[in-house]
């Protein structure tokens, strides 16, 4: 699952790791890249996807995604 912001300047995507965990990748045209590792192994792909869809529509996409994860009580690690 992946999404581009309406203006095409930002991207968020979900990837699965070999150990079964998930990561969210945030990329901006400005060159900023942030990887968010989902610590909550019980979080479903559908729930994470819903957070991505909510976040991509936010004025500040990365903050929107993180707030959407927090609202769903999904624990994560943020690597800048």
C-alpha positions as CSV (number, residue, x, y, z in Angstrom):
1,X,0.0,0.0,0.0
2,X,1.3,3.4,-0.9
3,X,-0.1,6.9,-1.3
4,X,1.0,10.2,-2.8
5,X,-0.2,13.5,-1.4
6,X,-2.6,15.5,-3.6
7,X,0.2,17.9,-4.6
8,X,2.5,15.0,-5.4
9,X,5.2,16.3,-3.1
10,X,5.0,13.5,-0.5
11,X,4.7,9.8,-0.4
12,X,3.9,7.2,2.3
13,X,4.1,3.5,1.8
14,X,3.8,0.3,3.9
15,X,6.4,-2.5,3.6
16,X,6.6,-5.8,5.3
17,X,9.9,-7.0,6.7
18,X,11.2,-10.6,6.7
19,X,10.5,-10.9,10.4
20,X,6.8,-10.1,9.9
21,X,6.9,-6.6,11.2
22,X,5.9,-3.6,9.1
23,X,7.5,-0.2,8.3
24,X,6.1,3.0,7.0
25,X,8.3,4.9,4.6
26,X,7.7,8.7,4.3
27,X,9.5,10.5,1.4
28,X,9.3,14.1,0.4
29,X,10.4,15.8,-2.8
30,X,12.7,17.9,-0.6
31,X,14.8,14.8,0.1
32,X,13.5,14.1,3.6
33,X,13.0,10.4,4.3
34,X,11.7,8.9,7.5
35,X,11.2,5.3,8.4
36,X,8.6,4.4,11.0
37,X,8.8,0.8,12.4
38,X,5.6,-0.5,13.7
39,X,6.3,-2.1,17.1
40,X,2.7,-3.3,17.7
41,X,2.7,-6.8,16.1
42,X,-1.1,-7.1,16.7
43,X,-1.8,-4.1,14.5
44,X,-3.5,-5.3,11.3
45,X,-2.5,-4.2,7.9
46,X,-6.0,-2.7,7.4
47,X,-5.6,-0.6,10.5
48,X,-2.2,0.7,9.5
49,X,-3.5,1.4,6.0
50,X,-6.4,3.4,7.4
51,X,-3.8,5.5,9.3
52,X,-1.9,6.1,6.1
53,X,-5.0,7.1,4.2
54,X,-5.9,9.6,7.0
55,X,-2.4,11.0,7.2
56,X,-1.8,11.5,3.5
57,X,-4.7,14.0,3.5
58,X,-3.3,16.0,6.3
59,X,-1.6,19.4,5.7
60,X,1.5,18.0,7.3
61,X,1.6,14.5,6.0
62,X,4.2,12.9,8.4
63,X,2.6,14.5,11.4
64,X,-0.8,13.3,10.2
65,X,0.4,9.7,9.8
66,X,2.0,9.7,13.3
67,X,-1.2,11.2,14.8
68,X,-3.3,8.7,13.1
69,X,-1.2,5.8,14.4
70,X,-1.4,7.3,17.9
71,X,-5.1,7.7,17.7
72,X,-5.3,3.9,16.9
73,X,-3.0,3.1,19.8
74,X,-0.4,1.6,17.4
75,X,3.1,1.7,18.9
76,X,6.0,2.7,16.7
77,X,9.6,3.7,16.6
78,X,10.6,6.7,14.5
79,X,14.0,6.7,12.7
80,X,14.9,10.1,11.3
